[in-house]
Amino acid sequence: MVAESYHIRIDEDIKDKATMLYAGLGFNLSDAVNVFLRVSLDANGFPFPMKLRQEESAEEKRSRKFHEFLAFAKVNQVFEKGYKFDREACYDRKVLH
């Protein structure tokens, strides 16, 4: 199998967040796109249900932000550098909101 290169347009913010997310899982963005395409082929469509987005609750937003931070921290080795993390203190100081 020969891999080909393609150029796609991705919003910079989405690209940065996805890069951090997948890096936290041990993948680069190219690997993640290939996984998505393979799973889509297996599913014969999108590999998840398509529906209108509902407003996320405060707790869902808080959880999503927390997981985004953990992905960032893992990529940047925040915890390995000896930093301590107090989730509630971050919310109190509006670090995560």
Phi and psi in radians as a Rosetta constraint file:
Dihedral C 1 N 2 CA 2 C 2 CIRCULARHARMONIC -1.805 0.35
Dihedral N 2 CA 2 C 2 N 3 CIRCULARHARMONIC 2.223 0.35
Dihedral C 2 N 3 CA 3 C 3 CIRCULARHARMONIC -1.481 0.35
Dihedral N 3 CA 3 C 3 N 4 CIRCULARHARMONIC 2.386 0.35
Dihedral C 3 N 4 CA 4 C 4 CIRCULARHARMONIC -1.967 0.35
Dihedral N 4 CA 4 C 4 N 5 CIRCULARHARMONIC 2.674 0.35
Dihedral C 4 N 5 CA 5 C 5 CIRCULARHARMONIC -1.700 0.35
Dihedral N 5 CA 5 C 5 N 6 CIRCULARHARMONIC 2.423 0.35
Dihedral C 5 N 6 CA 6 C 6 CIRCULARHARMONIC -2.305 0.35
Dihedral N 6 CA 6 C 6 N 7 CIRCULARHARMONIC 2.658 0.35
Dihedral C 6 N 7 CA 7 C 7 CIRCULARHARMONIC -1.877 0.35
Dihedral N 7 CA 7 C 7 N 8 CIRCULARHARMONIC 2.234 0.35
Dihedral C 7 N 8 CA 8 C 8 CIRCULARHARMONIC -2.222 0.35
Dihedral N 8 CA 8 C 8 N 9 CIRCULARHARMONIC 2.691 0.35
Dihedral C 8 N 9 CA 9 C 9 CIRCULARHARMONIC -1.667 0.35
Dihedral N 9 CA 9 C 9 N 10 CIRCULARHARMONIC 2.201 0.35
Dihedral C 9 N 10 CA 10 C 10 CIRCULARHARMONIC -2.328 0.35
Dihedral N 10 CA 10 C 10 N 11 CIRCULARHARMONIC 2.338 0.35
Dihedral C 10 N 11 CA 11 C 11 CIRCULARHARMONIC -0.974 0.35
Dihedral N 11 CA 11 C 11 N 12 CIRCULARHARMONIC 2.379 0.35
Dihedral C 11 N 12 CA 12 C 12 CIRCULARHARMONIC -1.009 0.35
Dihedral N 12 CA 12 C 12 N 13 CIRCULARHARMONIC -0.731 0.35
Dihedral C 12 N 13 CA 13 C 13 CIRCULARHARMONIC -1.094 0.35
Dihedral N 13 CA 13 C 13 N 14 CIRCULARHARMONIC -0.774 0.35
Dihedral C 13 N 14 CA 14 C 14 CIRCULARHARMONIC -1.141 0.35
Dihedral N 14 CA 14 C 14 N 15 CIRCULARHARMONIC -0.734 0.35
Dihedral C 14 N 15 CA 15 C 15 CIRCULARHARMONIC -1.055 0.35
Dihedral N 15 CA 15 C 15 N 16 CIRCULARHARMONIC -0.801 0.35
Dihedral C 15 N 16 CA 16 C 16 CIRCULARHARMONIC -1.093 0.35
Dihedral N 16 CA 16 C 16 N 17 CIRCULARHARMONIC -0.793 0.35
Dihedral C 16 N 17 CA 17 C 17 CIRCULARHARMONIC -1.150 0.35
Dihedral N 17 CA 17 C 17 N 18 CIRCULARHARMONIC -0.736 0.35
Dihedral C 17 N 18 CA 18 C 18 CIRCULARHARMONIC -1.157 0.35
Dihedral N 18 CA 18 C 18 N 19 CIRCULARHARMONIC -0.681 0.35
Dihedral C 18 N 19 CA 19 C 19 CIRCULARHARMONIC -1.050 0.35
Dihedral N 19 CA 19 C 19 N 20 CIRCULARHARMONIC -0.775 0.35
Dihedral C 19 N 20 CA 20 C 20 CIRCULARHARMONIC -1.140 0.35
Dihedral N 20 CA 20 C 20 N 21 CIRCULARHARMONIC -0.753 0.35
Dihedral C 20 N 21 CA 21 C 21 CIRCULARHARMONIC -1.035 0.35
Dihedral N 21 CA 21 C 21 N 22 CIRCULARHARMONIC -0.909 0.35
Dihedral C 21 N 22 CA 22 C 22 CIRCULARHARMONIC -1.248 0.35
Dihedral N 22 CA 22 C 22 N 23 CIRCULARHARMONIC -0.541 0.35
Dihedral C 22 N 23 CA 23 C 23 CIRCULARHARMONIC -1.098 0.35
Dihedral N 23 CA 23 C 23 N 24 CIRCULARHARMONIC -0.659 0.35
Dihedral C 23 N 24 CA 24 C 24 CIRCULARHARMONIC -1.116 0.35
Dihedral N 24 CA 24 C 24 N 25 CIRCULARHARMONIC -0.388 0.35
Dihedral C 24 N 25 CA 25 C 25 CIRCULARHARMONIC -1.697 0.35
Dihedral N 25 CA 25 C 25 N 26 CIRCULARHARMONIC 0.000 0.35
Dihedral C 25 N 26 CA 26 C 26 CIRCULARHARMONIC 1.556 0.35
Dihedral N 26 CA 26 C 26 N 27 CIRCULARHARMONIC 0.299 0.35
Dihedral C 26 N 27 CA 27 C 27 CIRCULARHARMONIC -2.080 0.35
Dihedral N 27 CA 27 C 27 N 28 CIRCULARHARMONIC 2.695 0.35
Dihedral C 27 N 28 CA 28 C 28 CIRCULARHARMONIC -1.671 0.35
Dihedral N 28 CA 28 C 28 N 29 CIRCULARHARMONIC 3.030 0.35
Dihedral C 28 N 29 CA 29 C 29 CIRCULARHARMONIC -1.137 0.35
Dihedral N 29 CA 29 C 29 N 30 CIRCULARHARMONIC -0.649 0.35
Dihedral C 29 N 30 CA 30 C 30 CIRCULARHARMONIC -1.091 0.35
Dihedral N 30 CA 30 C 30 N 31 CIRCULARHARMONIC -0.785 0.35
Dihedral C 30 N 31 CA 31 C 31 CIRCULARHARMONIC -1.043 0.35
Dihedral N 31 CA 31 C 31 N 32 CIRCULARHARMONIC -0.765 0.35
Dihedral C 31 N 32 CA 32 C 32 CIRCULARHARMONIC -1.106 0.35
Dihedral N 32 CA 32 C 32 N 33 CIRCULARHARMONIC -0.719 0.35
Dihedral C 32 N 33 CA 33 C 33 CIRCULARHARMONIC -1.115 0.35
Dihedral N 33 CA 33 C 33 N 34 CIRCULARHARMONIC -0.739 0.35
Dihedral C 33 N 34 CA 34 C 34 CIRCULARHARMONIC -1.108 0.35
Dihedral N 34 CA 34 C 34 N 35 CIRCULARHARMONIC -0.702 0.35
Dihedral C 34 N 35 CA 35 C 35 CIRCULARHARMONIC -1.091 0.35
Dihedral N 35 CA 35 C 35 N 36 CIRCULARHARMONIC -0.798 0.35
Dihedral C 35 N 36 CA 36 C 36 CIRCULARHARMONIC -1.010 0.35
Dihedral N 36 CA 36 C 36 N 37 CIRCULARHARMONIC -0.791 0.35
Dihedral C 36 N 37 CA 37 C 37 CIRCULARHARMONIC -1.151 0.35
Dihedral N 37 CA 37 C 37 N 38 CIRCULARHARMONIC -0.712 0.35
Dihedral C 37 N 38 CA 38 C 38 CIRCULARHARMONIC -1.123 0.35
Dihedral N 38 CA 38 C 38 N 39 CIRCULARHARMONIC -0.757 0.35
Dihedral C 38 N 39 CA 39 C 39 CIRCULARHARMONIC -1.159 0.35
Dihedral N 39 CA 39 C 39 N 40 CIRCULARHARMONIC -0.642 0.35
Dihedral C 39 N 40 CA 40 C 40 CIRCULARHARMONIC -1.087 0.35
Dihedral N 40 CA 40 C 40 N 41 CIRCULARHARMONIC -0.723 0.35
Dihedral C 40 N 41 CA 41 C 41 CIRCULARHARMONIC -1.118 0.35
Dihedral N 41 CA 41 C 41 N 42 CIRCULARHARMONIC -0.739 0.35
Dihedral C 41 N 42 CA 42 C 42 CIRCULARHARMONIC -1.090 0.35
Dihedral N 42 CA 42 C 42 N 43 CIRCULARHARMONIC -0.657 0.35
Dihedral C 42 N 43 CA 43 C 43 CIRCULARHARMONIC -1.460 0.35
Dihedral N 43 CA 43 C 43 N 44 CIRCULARHARMONIC -0.190 0.35
Dihedral C 43 N 44 CA 44 C 44 CIRCULARHARMONIC 1.034 0.35
Dihedral N 44 CA 44 C 44 N 45 CIRCULARHARMONIC 0.693 0.35
Dihedral C 44 N 45 CA 45 C 45 CIRCULARHARMONIC 2.785 0.35
Dihedral N 45 CA 45 C 45 N 46 CIRCULARHARMONIC -2.863 0.35
Dihedral C 45 N 46 CA 46 C 46 CIRCULARHARMONIC -1.095 0.35
Dihedral N 46 CA 46 C 46 N 47 CIRCULARHARMONIC 2.451 0.35
Dihedral C 46 N 47 CA 47 C 47 CIRCULARHARMONIC -1.476 0.35
Dihedral N 47 CA 47 C 47 N 48 CIRCULARHARMONIC 0.450 0.35
Dihedral C 47 N 48 CA 48 C 48 CIRCULARHARMONIC -2.718 0.35
Dihedral N 48 CA 48 C 48 N 49 CIRCULARHARMONIC 2.729 0.35
Dihedral C 48 N 49 CA 49 C 49 CIRCULARHARMONIC -1.192 0.35
Dihedral N 49 CA 49 C 49 N 50 CIRCULARHARMONIC 2.434 0.35
Dihedral C 49 N 50 CA 50 C 50 CIRCULARHARMONIC -1.701 0.35
Dihedral N 50 CA 50 C 50 N 51 CIRCULARHARMONIC 2.143 0.35
Dihedral C 50 N 51 CA 51 C 51 CIRCULARHARMONIC -2.675 0.35
Dihedral N 51 CA 51 C 51 N 52 CIRCULARHARMONIC 2.877 0.35
Dihedral C 51 N 52 CA 52 C 52 CIRCULARHARMONIC -1.139 0.35
Dihedral N 52 CA 52 C 52 N 53 CIRCULARHARMONIC 2.483 0.35
Dihedral C 52 N 53 CA 53 C 53 CIRCULARHARMONIC -1.342 0.35
Dihedral N 53 CA 53 C 53 N 54 CIRCULARHARMONIC 2.336 0.35
Dihedral C 53 N 54 CA 54 C 54 CIRCULARHARMONIC -1.696 0.35
Dihedral N 54 CA 54 C 54 N 55 CIRCULARHARMONIC 2.721 0.35
Dihedral C 54 N 55 CA 55 C 55 CIRCULARHARMONIC -1.067 0.35
Dihedral N 55 CA 55 C 55 N 56 CIRCULARHARMONIC 2.307 0.35
Dihedral C 55 N 56 CA 56 C 56 CIRCULARHARMONIC -1.477 0.35
Dihedral N 56 CA 56 C 56 N 57 CIRCULARHARMONIC 2.515 0.35
Dihedral C 56 N 57 CA 57 C 57 CIRCULARHARMONIC -1.266 0.35
Dihedral N 57 CA 57 C 57 N 58 CIRCULARHARMONIC 2.898 0.35
Dihedral C 57 N 58 CA 58 C 58 CIRCULARHARMONIC -1.039 0.35
Dihedral N 58 CA 58 C 58 N 59 CIRCULARHARMONIC -0.711 0.35
Dihedral C 58 N 59 CA 59 C 59 CIRCULARHARMONIC -1.188 0.35
Dihedral N 59 CA 59 C 59 N 60 CIRCULARHARMONIC -0.676 0.35
Dihedral C 59 N 60 CA 60 C 60 CIRCULARHARMONIC -1.129 0.35
Dihedral N 60 CA 60 C 60 N 61 CIRCULARHARMONIC -0.721 0.35
Dihedral C 60 N 61 CA 61 C 61 CIRCULARHARMONIC -1.131 0.35
Dihedral N 61 CA 61 C 61 N 62 CIRCULARHARMONIC -0.760 0.35
Dihedral C 61 N 62 CA 62 C 62 CIRCULARHARMONIC -1.057 0.35
Dihedral N 62 CA 62 C 62 N 63 CIRCULARHARMONIC -0.764 0.35
Dihedral C 62 N 63 CA 63 C 63 CIRCULARHARMONIC -1.137 0.35
Dihedral N 63 CA 63 C 63 N 64 CIRCULARHARMONIC -0.755 0.35
Dihedral C 63 N 64 CA 64 C 64 CIRCULARHARMONIC -1.087 0.35
Dihedral N 64 CA 64 C 64 N 65 CIRCULARHARMONIC -0.791 0.35
Dihedral C 64 N 65 CA 65 C 65 CIRCULARHARMONIC -1.089 0.35
Dihedral N 65 CA 65 C 65 N 66 CIRCULARHARMONIC -0.692 0.35
Dihedral C 65 N 66 CA 66 C 66 CIRCULARHARMONIC -1.080 0.35
Dihedral N 66 CA 66 C 66 N 67 CIRCULARHARMONIC -0.778 0.35
Dihedral C 66 N 67 CA 67 C 67 CIRCULARHARMONIC -1.198 0.35
Dihedral N 67 CA 67 C 67 N 68 CIRCULARHARMONIC -0.599 0.35
Dihedral C 67 N 68 CA 68 C 68 CIRCULARHARMONIC -1.098 0.35
Dihedral N 68 CA 68 C 68 N 69 CIRCULARHARMONIC -0.727 0.35
Dihedral C 68 N 69 CA 69 C 69 CIRCULARHARMONIC -1.113 0.35
Dihedral N 69 CA 69 C 69 N 70 CIRCULARHARMONIC -0.770 0.35
Dihedral C 69 N 70 CA 70 C 70 CIRCULARHARMONIC -1.062 0.35
Dihedral N 70 CA 70 C 70 N 71 CIRCULARHARMONIC -0.693 0.35
Dihedral C 70 N 71 CA 71 C 71 CIRCULARHARMONIC -1.105 0.35
Dihedral N 71 CA 71 C 71 N 72 CIRCULARHARMONIC -0.767 0.35
Dihedral C 71 N 72 CA 72 C 72 CIRCULARHARMONIC -1.070 0.35
Dihedral N 72 CA 72 C 72 N 73 CIRCULARHARMONIC -0.788 0.35
Dihedral C 72 N 73 CA 73 C 73 CIRCULARHARMONIC -1.105 0.35
Dihedral N 73 CA 73 C 73 N 74 CIRCULARHARMONIC -0.677 0.35
Dihedral C 73 N 74 CA 74 C 74 CIRCULARHARMONIC -1.167 0.35
Dihedral N 74 CA 74 C 74 N 75 CIRCULARHARMONIC -0.798 0.35
Dihedral C 74 N 75 CA 75 C 75 CIRCULARHARMONIC -1.074 0.35
Dihedral N 75 CA 75 C 75 N 76 CIRCULARHARMONIC -0.693 0.35
Dihedral C 75 N 76 CA 76 C 76 CIRCULARHARMONIC -1.655 0.35
Dihedral N 76 CA 76 C 76 N 77 CIRCULARHARMONIC 0.170 0.35
Dihedral C 76 N 77 CA 77 C 77 CIRCULARHARMONIC 0.905 0.35
Dihedral N 77 CA 77 C 77 N 78 CIRCULARHARMONIC 0.719 0.35
Dihedral C 77 N 78 CA 78 C 78 CIRCULARHARMONIC -1.054 0.35
Dihedral N 78 CA 78 C 78 N 79 CIRCULARHARMONIC -0.818 0.35
Dihedral C 78 N 79 CA 79 C 79 CIRCULARHARMONIC -1.245 0.35
Dihedral N 79 CA 79 C 79 N 80 CIRCULARHARMONIC -0.574 0.35
Dihedral C 79 N 80 CA 80 C 80 CIRCULARHARMONIC -1.195 0.35
Dihedral N 80 CA 80 C 80 N 81 CIRCULARHARMONIC -0.354 0.35
Dihedral C 80 N 81 CA 81 C 81 CIRCULARHARMONIC -1.505 0.35
Dihedral N 81 CA 81 C 81 N 82 CIRCULARHARMONIC 0.090 0.35
Dihedral C 81 N 82 CA 82 C 82 CIRCULARHARMONIC 1.595 0.35
Dihedral N 82 CA 82 C 82 N 83 CIRCULARHARMONIC 0.090 0.35
Dihedral C 82 N 83 CA 83 C 83 CIRCULARHARMONIC -1.285 0.35
Dihedral N 83 CA 83 C 83 N 84 CIRCULARHARMONIC 2.520 0.35
Dihedral C 83 N 84 CA 84 C 84 CIRCULARHARMONIC -1.767 0.35
Dihedral N 84 CA 84 C 84 N 85 CIRCULARHARMONIC 2.598 0.35
Dihedral C 84 N 85 CA 85 C 85 CIRCULARHARMONIC -2.172 0.35
Dihedral N 85 CA 85 C 85 N 86 CIRCULARHARMONIC 2.151 0.35
Dihedral C 85 N 86 CA 86 C 86 CIRCULARHARMONIC -2.080 0.35
Dihedral N 86 CA 86 C 86 N 87 CIRCULARHARMONIC 1.806 0.35
Dihedral C 86 N 87 CA 87 C 87 CIRCULARHARMONIC -0.990 0.35
Dihedral N 87 CA 87 C 87 N 88 CIRCULARHARMONIC -0.842 0.35
Dihedral C 87 N 88 CA 88 C 88 CIRCULARHARMONIC -1.128 0.35
Dihedral N 88 CA 88 C 88 N 89 CIRCULARHARMONIC -0.664 0.35
Dihedral C 88 N 89 CA 89 C 89 CIRCULARHARMONIC -1.101 0.35
Dihedral N 89 CA 89 C 89 N 90 CIRCULARHARMONIC -0.627 0.35
Dihedral C 89 N 90 CA 90 C 90 CIRCULARHARMONIC -1.141 0.35
Dihedral N 90 CA 90 C 90 N 91 CIRCULARHARMONIC -0.692 0.35
Dihedral C 90 N 91 CA 91 C 91 CIRCULARHARMONIC -1.179 0.35
Dihedral N 91 CA 91 C 91 N 92 CIRCULARHARMONIC -0.721 0.35
Dihedral C 91 N 92 CA 92 C 92 CIRCULARHARMONIC -1.058 0.35
Dihedral N 92 CA 92 C 92 N 93 CIRCULARHARMONIC -0.626 0.35
Dihedral C 92 N 93 CA 93 C 93 CIRCULARHARMONIC -1.621 0.35
Dihedral N 93 CA 93 C 93 N 94 CIRCULARHARMONIC 0.107 0.35
Dihedral C 93 N 94 CA 94 C 94 CIRCULARHARMONIC 1.117 0.35
Dihedral N 94 CA 94 C 94 N 95 CIRCULARHARMONIC 0.451 0.35
Dihedral C 94 N 95 CA 95 C 95 CIRCULARHARMONIC -1.240 0.35
Dihedral N 95 CA 95 C 95 N 96 CIRCULARHARMONIC -0.753 0.35
Dihedral C 95 N 96 CA 96 C 96 CIRCULARHARMONIC -1.897 0.35
Dihedral N 96 CA 96 C 96 N 97 CIRCULARHARMONIC 2.184 0.35
